[in-house]
Amino acid sequence: MAFTQIGIIGSGVVAQTLAKGFLKHGYATTMGTRDPAKLATFVSSNPGLKVASVKETAASGEVLVLAVKGHAAVESLKGLEAEIAGKIVIDTCNPIDEAHPPSPSMPVLAYFTKTNDSLIEILQAAYPAAKFVKAFNSIGNAVMVNPSFKDGPPTMFICGNDAQAKAEVTRILEQFGHAARDVGPAQSGRAIEPLCLLWCAIGFKDNHWTHAFKLLA
């Protein structure tokens, strides 16, 4: 089943980048935010985009995208249990510990999760009726939508507990120019989420932020 109604929870750069991508590919797209005024300029430059409350966005979207800061991910869905039940939720978030930013002496991001846990697992446990799929967390916004690399499409590693949800996200990723690689259930977020640490470490070292990962087999 191909879904056409997308609801994006979040208003930052990743949320805006993916909103433009969904609009580009013909999806009816709504962004949910608690402060619509902050999106006024973005909306005016993207005809067809709708802005609504977070609750309205969660209710209207057939597929949802969670694009908020990691520490706000669980809280951002509170009170939306009925709206997200049974729906695919693409989890783009990383559990970045913003209290400990990188520095020249420690050029690696810190996470608030441990190696035996992941943010997608926390989200899935908090909202068991939703179908979370991790995606878009280990690539920069500049190359999230139909990137052009000389070596071909980058690999987007995904995980989640629902096979049909992952199949739908794989279809979306192919539209967006990525080769999806299913790594397994939500517990595999313990392997996928740290890819952001590696991606950022390369960026900090080289001051280059348009790279991506590719699996060779």
Phi, psi and omega per residue, in radians:
M1 nan 2.222 3.128
A2 -1.669 2.137 3.128
F3 -1.555 2.635 -3.105
T4 -2.154 -0.248 -3.086
Q5 -1.833 2.022 -3.104
I6 -1.946 2.323 3.048
G7 -2.063 2.145 -3.112
I8 -1.894 2.098 3.109
I9 -1.693 1.915 -3.051
G10 2.403 2.823 -3.100
S11 -2.448 0.106 -3.115
G12 -1.404 -2.880 -3.046
V13 -1.097 -0.781 3.139
V14 -1.117 -0.782 3.114
A15 -1.041 -0.762 -3.138
Q16 -1.176 -0.714 3.128
T17 -1.073 -0.806 -3.133
L18 -1.218 -0.598 3.073
A19 -1.041 -0.782 3.100
K20 -1.089 -0.658 3.111
G21 -1.131 -0.779 3.126
F22 -1.148 -0.691 3.070
L23 -1.080 -0.754 3.125
K24 -0.977 -0.643 -3.091
H25 -1.669 0.260 2.955
G26 1.503 0.256 3.113
Y27 -1.470 2.488 2.962
A28 -1.299 2.021 -2.939
T29 -2.109 2.279 3.088
T30 -2.168 2.356 3.047
M31 -1.825 2.288 3.132
G32 -1.798 2.201 -3.113
T33 -2.579 2.716 3.069
R34 -1.523 -0.113 -3.114
D35 -2.395 1.357 -3.091
P36 -0.986 -0.490 -3.089
A37 -1.067 -0.547 -3.105
K38 -1.220 -0.263 3.129
L39 -1.800 0.100 -3.037
A40 -1.002 -0.837 -3.128
T41 -1.148 -0.736 -3.141
F42 -1.095 -0.740 -3.136
V43 -1.128 -0.714 -3.101
S44 -1.125 -0.450 -3.137
S45 -1.694 0.063 3.131
N46 -2.332 1.404 -3.099
P47 -0.982 2.412 3.131
G48 1.700 -0.323 3.123
L49 -1.294 2.372 3.091
K50 -1.915 2.617 3.053
V51 -2.178 2.351 -3.109
A52 -2.555 3.134 3.045
S53 -1.190 2.846 3.124
V54 -1.078 -0.709 -3.124
K55 -1.143 -0.766 3.117
E56 -1.117 -0.688 3.137
T57 -1.140 -0.766 3.123
A58 -1.119 -0.586 -3.129
A59 -1.297 -0.658 -3.032
S60 -1.495 -0.471 -3.094
G61 -1.284 2.338 3.034
E62 -1.407 -0.642 2.987
V63 -2.118 2.340 -3.121
L64 -1.924 2.615 3.066
V65 -2.124 2.163 3.091
L66 -1.731 1.919 -3.075
A67 -2.298 1.280 3.131
V68 -2.270 3.013 3.056
K69 -1.124 2.534 -3.038
G70 -0.965 -0.698 -3.097
H71 -1.199 -0.296 -3.132
A72 -1.766 -0.016 -2.985
A73 -1.067 -0.900 -3.096
V74 -1.143 -0.793 -3.107
E75 -1.100 -0.600 -3.069
S76 -1.147 -0.323 -3.130
L77 -1.792 -0.011 3.132
K78 -1.098 2.376 -3.105
G79 1.458 0.014 -3.110
L80 -1.957 0.283 -3.057
E81 -0.951 -0.775 -3.115
A82 -1.198 -0.642 -3.080
E83 -1.254 -0.556 -3.076
I84 -1.701 -0.122 -3.104
A85 -1.025 2.255 3.102
G86 1.388 -0.027 -3.071
K87 -1.766 2.672 2.998
I88 -1.274 2.292 3.040
V89 -2.143 1.913 3.100
I90 -1.372 2.005 -3.093
D91 -1.652 1.874 -3.134
T92 -1.686 0.010 -2.909
C93 -1.428 2.657 3.014
N94 -2.125 2.498 -3.071
P95 -1.429 1.029 -3.072
I96 -1.318 2.267 3.105
D97 -1.527 1.702 -3.044
E98 -1.273 -0.182 3.080
A99 -1.316 -0.242 -3.126
H100 -2.278 1.316 -3.113
P101 -1.219 2.776 3.103
P102 -1.170 2.773 3.137
S103 -2.564 2.978 3.107
P104 -0.985 -0.573 3.137
S105 -1.471 -0.279 3.092
M106 -2.490 1.398 -3.030
P107 -1.461 0.633 3.123
V108 -2.266 2.338 3.100
L109 -1.066 2.645 3.027
A110 -1.780 2.535 3.089
Y111 -1.952 2.646 3.052
F112 -1.587 -0.091 3.020
T113 -1.638 2.905 3.109
K114 -1.900 3.062 -3.063
T115 -1.179 -0.347 3.132
N116 -1.774 0.478 3.115
D117 -2.722 2.936 3.086
S118 -2.693 2.815 -3.117
L119 -1.175 -0.672 3.135
I120 -1.115 -0.608 3.073
E121 -1.149 -0.694 3.115
I122 -1.103 -0.766 3.126
L123 -1.132 -0.778 -3.116
Q124 -1.121 -0.647 3.110
A125 -1.215 -0.627 -3.124
A126 -1.283 -0.537 -3.086
Y127 -2.320 1.258 -3.004
P128 -1.138 -0.340 -3.120
A129 -1.430 -0.214 3.100
A130 -1.549 2.813 -3.114
K131 -1.980 1.544 -3.079
F132 -1.385 2.421 3.031
V133 -2.324 2.133 3.103
K134 -1.350 2.273 3.091
A135 -2.874 2.805 3.076
F136 1.127 0.293 -3.076
N137 -1.649 -0.233 -3.032
S138 -2.113 0.677 3.123
I139 -2.663 2.665 -3.128
G140 -1.443 2.717 -3.095
N141 -1.069 -0.463 -3.107
A142 -1.147 -0.400 -3.115
V143 -2.203 0.503 3.109
M144 -1.376 -0.567 -3.024
V145 -2.006 1.967 3.082
N146 0.808 1.037 3.111
P147 -1.237 2.794 3.101
S148 -2.160 1.846 3.099
F149 -2.033 2.485 -3.110
K150 -1.105 -0.413 3.136
D151 -1.635 0.197 3.080
G152 1.652 -3.021 -3.074
P153 -1.073 2.409 3.055
P154 -1.287 2.826 3.098
T155 -1.553 2.289 3.026
M156 -1.925 1.945 -3.140
F157 -1.407 2.301 -3.116
I158 -2.266 2.775 3.022
C159 -2.692 2.833 3.142
G160 2.882 2.899 -3.042
N161 -1.546 -0.300 -3.034
D162 -1.865 2.080 -3.071
A163 -1.143 -0.715 -3.135
Q164 -1.177 -0.637 3.092
A165 -1.104 -0.745 3.134
K166 -1.169 -0.595 3.093
A167 -1.122 -0.704 3.114
E168 -1.191 -0.720 3.111
V169 -1.148 -0.640 3.068
T170 -1.048 -0.744 3.101
R171 -1.062 -0.762 3.117
I172 -1.112 -0.757 -3.132
L173 -1.085 -0.672 3.095
E174 -1.101 -0.706 3.056
Q175 -1.058 -0.622 -3.101
F176 -1.493 0.085 3.034
G177 1.509 0.475 -3.132
H178 -2.126 2.621 3.031
A179 -1.691 1.877 -3.091
A180 -1.297 2.473 3.060
R181 -2.279 1.914 -3.133
D182 -1.307 2.125 -3.102
V183 -1.737 -0.142 3.099
G184 2.250 -2.689 -3.078
P185 -1.316 -3.080 -3.075
A186 -1.004 -0.553 3.128
Q187 -1.031 -0.401 3.121
S188 -1.233 -0.131 2.993
G189 -1.048 -0.413 3.092
R190 -1.115 -0.439 3.095
A191 -1.656 -0.616 -3.063
I192 -1.353 -0.762 -3.068
E193 -1.058 -0.650 3.097
P194 -1.145 -0.237 3.076
L195 -1.070 -0.482 3.061
C196 -1.104 -0.635 3.110
L197 -1.089 -0.766 3.124
L198 -1.163 -0.777 -3.134
W199 -1.030 -0.788 -3.125
C200 -1.231 -0.635 3.127
A201 -1.053 -0.705 3.076
I202 -1.114 -0.731 3.129
G203 -1.096 -0.782 3.127
F204 -1.100 -0.714 -3.103
K205 -1.187 -0.790 -3.011
D206 -1.740 -0.119 -3.023
N207 0.909 0.786 -3.110
H208 -2.363 2.188 -2.954
W209 -2.201 0.424 3.134
T210 -2.109 0.468 3.106
H211 -1.578 2.936 -3.138
A212 -2.688 2.908 3.134
F213 -1.683 2.599 3.057
K214 -2.450 2.197 3.128
L215 -1.514 2.234 3.079
L216 -1.901 2.309 -3.123
A217 -2.532 nan nan
